[in-house]
Amino acid sequence: MGRREKATFAGGCFWCMVKPFDEQPGIIEVVSGYTGGNLDNPSYEQIKTGDTGHREAVEITFDPDVFSYDTLLELYWPQIDPTDDGGQFFDRGSQYRTAIFYHTEEQKLKAEKTKQEIEASGRFQKPVVTEILPAAPFYPAEEYHQKFYAKNPEKYKQEREESGREEFIRNNWKK
């Protein structure tokens, strides 16, 4: 067993954030959950109100010798609209805002560097608003939210299309 590190990313609906990471070599586990708020052990019913300060996020346990943090960042950014401060796609509210929660100073510096590169690229007309924040307590979501893409493949695909996520990715991130 190799080394283990954590990475935490908020990218809107956590259902859509698991699969891109889950199927990569060196990814040990991807857990859907809640972070960044002011309530211990929140439930989905509590966070969906937008009043707890939590964001839907994924916590990724990875082997950095197999799948680096840099590569995680390269995979994270094209999953989101980094210019949307009101949520992601048709999911609106503070609980759907994007953020990179860093666990180490090195992660912070790498996240800030990639954010600056995206801002400087001219890819987007609006400013990049994805926050880079210190990691906070992470609370796993209820079991029915875990690996949603595998449990409900048709609904997962429908969610990605109907939300506008797939179209945004095609139009803004695909080369």
MOHUUR-V199206 format. One record per pair of residues at least 24 apart in sequence whose C-alpha atoms are under 7 Angstrom apart, sorted by sequence separation. I is the first residue (numbers start at 1). J is the second residue. If there is no record, write none. Layout:
# MOHUUR-V199206
i=I j=J
i=I j=J
This chain:
# MOHUUR-V199206
i=33 j=57
i=32 j=57
i=33 j=58
i=32 j=58
i=31 j=58
i=32 j=59
i=30 j=58
i=31 j=59
i=30 j=59
i=31 j=60
i=30 j=60
i=29 j=60
i=30 j=61
i=99 j=130
i=100 j=131
i=101 j=132
i=102 j=133
i=103 j=134
i=29 j=61
i=98 j=130
i=99 j=131
i=100 j=132
i=101 j=133
i=102 j=134
i=103 j=135
i=28 j=61
i=98 j=131
i=99 j=132
i=100 j=133
i=101 j=134
i=102 j=135
i=27 j=61
i=28 j=62
i=99 j=133
i=101 j=135
i=27 j=62
i=26 j=62
i=27 j=63
i=26 j=63
i=55 j=94
i=56 j=95
i=18 j=58
i=26 j=66
i=27 j=67
i=55 j=95
i=56 j=96
i=17 j=58
i=25 j=66
i=26 j=67
i=54 j=95
i=55 j=96
i=14 j=56
i=25 j=67
i=53 j=95
i=55 j=97
i=13 j=56
i=14 j=57
i=50 j=93
i=83 j=126
i=12 j=56
i=14 j=58
i=50 j=94
i=83 j=127
i=85 j=129
i=10 j=55
i=50 j=95
i=83 j=128
i=84 j=129
i=10 j=56
i=11 j=57
i=82 j=128
i=83 j=129
i=10 j=57
i=48 j=95
i=82 j=129
i=9 j=57
i=10 j=58
i=47 j=95
i=82 j=130
i=8 j=57
i=9 j=58
i=8 j=58
i=9 j=59
i=8 j=59
i=7 j=59
i=8 j=60
i=6 j=59
i=7 j=60
i=6 j=60
i=7 j=61
i=6 j=61
i=5 j=61
i=6 j=62
i=4 j=61
i=5 j=62
i=4 j=62
i=5 j=63
i=4 j=63
i=5 j=64
i=3 j=63
i=4 j=64
i=2 j=63
i=3 j=64
i=11 j=80
i=90 j=163
i=89 j=163
i=12 j=87
i=89 j=164
i=12 j=88
i=89 j=165
i=13 j=91
i=12 j=91
i=13 j=96
i=12 j=96
i=11 j=96
i=12 j=97
i=11 j=97
i=12 j=98
i=10 j=97
i=11 j=98
i=10 j=98
i=11 j=99
i=10 j=99
i=9 j=99
i=10 j=100
i=79 j=169
i=9 j=100
i=78 j=169
i=8 j=100
i=9 j=101
i=8 j=101
i=8 j=102
i=7 j=102
i=78 j=173
i=7 j=103
i=6 j=103
i=44 j=141
i=41 j=139
i=36 j=136
i=35 j=136
i=35 j=137
i=35 j=138
i=34 j=138
i=35 j=139
i=33 j=138
i=34 j=139
i=33 j=139
i=34 j=140
i=33 j=140
i=34 j=141
i=32 j=140
i=33 j=141
i=31 j=140
i=32 j=141
i=32 j=145
i=32 j=146
i=31 j=146
i=18 j=147
i=15 j=145
i=19 j=149
i=15 j=148
i=15 j=149
i=16 j=160
